[in-house]
Amino acid sequence: MRFSLFIQDSPEQGAAVSSALGFALAALAGGHAIRQVFLHGDGVRAARAGADADADLWALLALVRQHGIPLLACATWLERLGVAVVAPAQAGSLGQWCDVLDEVDRVVSFRA
């Protein structure tokens, strides 16, 4: 099965990033594919991971990098919140997220 993950809350707000990480690890271990991770709303705050980022966020960033999973952060929300993107994340649009929907079997949304 192919998944797209949609993270809507920042790492500081709750368990959205931790839940997405747990899901991604289990899905990949089960032989499934993750086509894309999209950060939206306050979730774009995960795109600015710095030294103060929690272990789950660093683990999620390492996982997408290791597996070549695109990690897009909504450009509109990045601008609205004044967040600068740090690799492996990159600015993207909801249109780019929608383009991937034809390539996945399920969208899993994470919100605290």
Buried (B, 14 or more C-beta within 10 A) or exposed (E): EBBBBBBBBBBBBBBBBBBBBBBBEEBBEEEBBBBBBBBBBBBBBBBBBEEEBEEBBEBBBEBBEEEEBBBBBBBBBBEEBEBEBBEBBBBBEBEBBEEBEEEBEEBBBBBB
